Amino acid sequence: MGKASRTKQAPDRRARIAAQREAERRAAMVKRIYLAGGAVLAVVIVVVALVLVNLGKSGGTAATASNGPTGAALTSLTQKVTGVPATVTDKVAGGGVPAEIIVPGTTGTEVQNAISNLGSFMATVNGKPQTVNGKPEVLYIGAEYCPYCAAQRWAMINSLSRFGTFTGLTTTHSSVTDAYADTPTWTFYGSKYSSPYIQFTPVETTTNERQGNSSNTNTPYVTLQTPTSAQNALWQAYDPEGSIPYINLGGKYIQEGNLSPLQPGLIQKLTWEQVATDMNDPTSSVGKALIGNANYMTAAICNLTGNKPATACTPTIQAIAASLPK
């Protein structure tokens, strides 16, 4: 199962060291050729050296990647993700999410055990009700660089669209210098959400680019949004390490990371259109994983709204909701 994201990744470090050593080897080879050649050859060698160094260097400008569709293509994509029919979501049901990662979390010890032993989970915490204007609040804290957030947003957009309407959603990708590099996703930054049933509060803490557009994995990501003190308190109360994605559903449920079998590797090599198409196919592994996650979030929200609206809180969803720890 995918664990909540940390900024340090051992595979990244090994890849960076290997790339640096290869760059040094190539630079030494170029130097030997340059010393043996004449003035004309030297000009050619300089050009080659510049290309090789840019290919292998461990710092400087990060690799570029597509931010996804725009215009009419973005509109069509959004409709496919937000409009998955109930016949599909009901057929997926739990999507293979294992029962052991849906846990009680009414004590700090239970939550810490889940963090230590499971990494990713949904817990019934029964904390102080979190509401905005009388509606249950769904608080999300994540970051654009984070591959686990990248996977989770697909499920979240589908689930939340059953209770309300998004405007201004745009696509992006996870960091190209982190684990599961360049995973296609969305960003909540700059979007708006309206619903008569719930309040959605997203916090995207950083962009997907490091400061100075560096590819050095020790360089921090560019800050985008900062959680309020109240949001930080909710986050730290359940996870002092501050793992992401973190989702607090009305103070009654929390989710950390992706619910297995969802993990970024399922969608990393796909296009946005391919992911959206799979979400509408209840027989695909991607569709099962994403819609299964969306269904668990939907079930938790239905418990908060008294099973309203009925279009979201179908009998299948209500059955999942009844299975959540009390």
C-alpha positions in Angstrom: 0.0 0.0 0.0 1.1 3.5 -0.6 2.3 5.4 2.5 1.8 9.1 3.1 4.5 11.1 1.5 7.8 12.1 3.1 10.2 14.6 1.4 13.2 12.3 1.7 13.4 9.4 -0.7 16.3 6.9 -0.7 15.8 5.9 -4.4 16.1 9.6 -5.3 19.4 9.9 -3.6 20.9 6.8 -5.2 19.7 7.9 -8.6 21.2 11.3 -8.1 24.6 9.9 -7.0 24.7 7.6 -10.0 23.9 10.5 -12.4 26.6 12.6 -10.8 29.2 9.9 -11.2 28.2 9.3 -14.8 28.6 13.0 -15.5 32.0 13.1 -13.9 33.1 10.1 -16.0 31.9 11.7 -19.2 33.6 15.0 -18.3 36.9 13.2 -17.8 36.5 11.5 -21.2 35.8 14.8 -22.9 38.9 16.3 -21.3 41.2 13.6 -22.6 39.9 13.9 -26.1 40.2 17.7 -26.0 43.9 17.5 -24.9 44.6 15.1 -27.8 42.9 17.1 -30.5 43.5 20.3 -32.3 41.8 23.7 -32.2 39.1 22.8 -34.6 38.3 19.6 -32.8 38.2 21.5 -29.5 35.2 23.5 -30.7 33.3 20.4 -31.3 34.3 18.9 -28.0 33.1 21.9 -26.1 29.6 21.6 -27.6 29.5 17.9 -26.8 30.7 18.5 -23.2 27.9 21.0 -22.6 25.3 18.5 -23.8 26.7 15.7 -21.6 27.0 17.9 -18.5 23.4 19.1 -18.9 22.2 15.5 -19.2 24.0 14.3 -16.1 24.2 17.2 -13.7 22.6 16.9 -10.2 21.6 20.5 -9.8 20.2 23.4 -11.9 17.0 23.4 -13.8 14.6 20.6 -13.3 13.2 18.5 -16.1 10.0 19.9 -17.7 6.8 17.9 -17.8 3.3 18.5 -19.2 0.8 20.1 -16.9 -2.0 18.3 -18.8 -5.0 19.4 -20.9 -6.5 22.8 -21.2 -9.5 24.4 -22.9 -12.1 22.1 -24.3 -10.0 19.0 -23.5 -9.9 20.0 -19.8 -13.6 20.6 -19.7 -14.2 17.1 -21.2 -11.7 15.5 -18.7 -13.4 17.2 -15.7 -16.8 16.0 -16.8 -15.5 12.4 -17.1 -14.0 12.5 -13.6 -16.9 14.2 -11.8 -19.6 12.4 -13.7 -18.8 8.8 -13.1 -22.3 7.2 -13.0 -23.7 5.5 -10.0 -23.9 2.2 -11.9 -20.1 2.3 -12.0 -19.5 3.4 -8.5 -22.0 0.9 -7.1 -20.4 -1.9 -9.0 -17.0 -1.0 -7.7 -18.3 -0.7 -4.1 -15.3 -1.1 -1.7 -12.9 -1.6 -4.6 -10.8 -4.2 -2.7 -9.9 -1.8 0.1 -8.8 -4.2 2.9 -10.9 -4.1 6.1 -7.8 -4.0 8.3 -6.9 -0.4 7.2 -10.3 1.0 8.3 -9.7 1.3 12.0 -11.0 2.9 15.2 -8.9 5.9 16.2 -10.7 7.3 19.3 -7.5 7.3 21.3 -4.1 8.8 20.4 -2.6 5.3 20.9 -4.9 3.8 18.2 -4.0 6.5 15.7 -0.3 6.2 16.4 -0.5 2.4 16.0 -2.2 2.9 12.7 0.5 5.4 11.5 3.3 3.0 12.6 1.8 -0.3 11.5 -0.3 0.7 8.4 1.1 3.9 7.1 -2.1 4.6 5.1 -5.5 4.2 6.7 -8.9 5.7 7.5 -9.8 6.0 11.1 -13.0 6.9 13.1 -11.7 9.5 15.5 -14.9 11.0 16.9 -13.2 14.3 17.6 -14.8 17.7 18.0 -17.2 18.3 15.1 -15.6 20.4 12.4 -18.2 22.6 10.7 -18.3 25.8 8.6 -21.5 27.7 8.3 -23.3 24.7 9.9 -22.0 22.2 7.3 -19.4 19.5 8.0 -16.0 20.5 6.9 -13.7 18.3 4.8 -10.2 19.5 5.3 -7.4 18.4 2.9 -3.7 19.2 3.5 -1.4 18.1 0.7 1.2 19.4 -1.8 1.5 19.6 -5.5 4.9 17.7 -5.4 3.4 14.8 -3.5 2.8 11.6 -5.6 0.4 10.1 -3.0 -1.6 13.4 -3.0 -1.5 13.1 -6.8 -3.3 9.7 -6.7 -5.7 10.8 -4.0 -7.0 13.9 -5.8 -8.6 11.8 -8.5 -10.7 10.0 -5.9 -11.4 13.1 -3.9 -12.7 15.1 -6.9 -15.0 12.2 -7.9 -16.3 11.8 -4.3 -16.8 15.5 -3.5 -18.6 16.1 -6.9 -21.3 13.8 -5.6 -22.1 16.4 -3.0 -21.4 19.7 -4.8 -19.7 21.4 -7.8 -16.1 22.3 -8.6 -15.1 25.2 -10.7 -11.6 26.2 -11.8 -10.0 22.8 -11.5 -6.7 22.5 -13.4 -4.4 19.6 -14.0 -0.7 19.3 -13.1 1.8 16.6 -12.1 3.7 15.5 -9.1 7.4 16.4 -8.7 9.8 15.2 -11.4 12.5 14.8 -8.7 10.5 12.8 -6.2 9.3 9.2 -6.0 6.8 8.2 -8.7 8.0 11.2 -10.6 5.6 13.1 -12.9 2.4 11.4 -11.8 -0.6 13.0 -13.6 -3.0 14.7 -11.2 -5.0 17.9 -10.4 -4.4 20.8 -8.1 -7.0 22.3 -5.8 -5.1 25.6 -5.8 -7.2 28.2 -7.5 -10.3 26.1 -7.6 -13.7 26.7 -5.9 -16.2 24.3 -4.5 -19.8 24.8 -3.6 -22.2 22.4 -1.9 -25.4 22.6 0.2 -24.2 19.7 2.3 -20.5 20.1 3.1 -17.6 22.6 3.1 -14.4 21.6 1.4 -11.2 23.3 2.5 -8.1 22.4 0.5 -4.6 23.5 1.5 -1.8 22.8 -1.1 1.3 23.6 0.9 3.8 23.7 -1.9 4.1 23.7 -5.7 5.7 20.8 -7.6 8.9 22.7 -8.2 11.9 23.2 -5.9 13.2 26.6 -5.1 15.2 28.0 -8.0 13.6 25.3 -10.2 16.4 23.1 -8.9 16.6 19.3 -9.4 18.7 18.9 -6.2 16.5 16.8 -3.9 17.8 18.7 -0.9 16.3 21.9 -2.1 12.9 22.7 -0.5 9.8 23.0 -2.7 8.3 26.5 -3.3 5.7 27.4 -0.6 2.2 27.8 -2.0 -0.3 27.9 0.9 0.2 27.7 4.7 -2.2 25.9 7.0 -3.8 28.1 9.7 -3.0 27.5 13.3 -6.4 25.7 13.7 -5.7 23.5 10.7 -2.2 22.7 11.9 -3.7 21.7 15.3 -6.0 19.2 13.7 -3.2 17.8 11.6 -0.7 17.6 14.4 -3.2 16.1 16.9 -3.4 12.9 14.8 0.0 12.9 13.1 2.8 14.9 14.7 5.1 14.0 11.7 2.8 15.9 9.4 2.4 13.2 6.7 0.4 14.0 3.5 -2.2 13.7 2.1 -4.1 14.3 5.3 -7.9 14.4 5.2 -10.1 15.3 8.1 -13.8 14.6 7.5 -15.9 16.7 9.9 -13.8 15.8 12.9 -15.2 12.3 12.9 -12.9 10.6 10.4 -9.4 11.1 9.2 -7.6 9.5 6.3 -3.8 9.4 5.9 -2.3 8.5 2.5 -4.0 6.3 -0.1 -6.3 3.4 0.8 -4.8 0.2 -0.7 -4.9 -0.9 -3.5 -4.6 2.7 -4.6 -1.0 3.9 -5.0 0.7 6.3 -7.4 2.4 3.6 -9.5 -1.0 2.6 -10.8 -1.4 5.9 -12.7 2.2 7.2 -13.0 2.7 6.2 -16.7 -0.9 7.0 -17.8 -2.2 10.2 -19.4 -4.9 12.2 -17.7 -7.4 10.9 -20.3 -6.5 7.3 -19.7 -7.0 7.7 -15.9 -10.4 9.3 -16.5 -11.4 6.6 -18.9 -10.4 3.9 -16.4 -12.4 5.6 -13.6 -15.5 4.9 -15.7 -14.5 1.2 -16.2 -15.4 -0.8 -13.0 -13.4 -3.8 -14.3 -10.1 -1.9 -14.6 -7.6 -2.0 -11.7 -7.2 1.8 -11.8 -11.0 2.3 -11.8 -11.4 -0.1 -8.9 -8.7 1.5 -6.8 -9.7 5.1 -7.5 -13.5 4.7 -7.2 -13.0 2.4 -4.2 -11.2 5.2 -2.4 -13.8 7.7 -3.5 -16.6 5.4 -2.2 -15.0 5.2 1.2 -14.8 9.0 1.4 -18.3 9.2 0.2 -19.5 6.8 2.8 -17.8 8.8 5.6 -19.4 12.0 4.3 -22.8 10.3 4.1 -22.6 9.5 7.8 -21.9 13.2 8.4 -24.8 14.5 6.2 -27.5 12.0 7.3 -27.3 10.2 4.0 -28.0 13.3 1.9 -28.2 13.5 -1.0 -29.7 10.2 -2.0 -27.9 10.3 -5.3 -24.6 10.1 -3.5 -25.6 8.0 -0.5 -26.9 5.0 -2.5 -27.6 1.7 -0.7 -24.2 0.5 -1.7 -22.5 3.5 -0.2 -24.7 3.2 3.0 -23.5 -0.4 3.4 -19.9 0.9 3.3 -20.8 3.6 5.8 -22.3 1.1 8.2 -19.1 -0.9 8.1 -17.0 2.1 9.4 -16.0 1.8 13.1 -18.3 3.7 15.4 
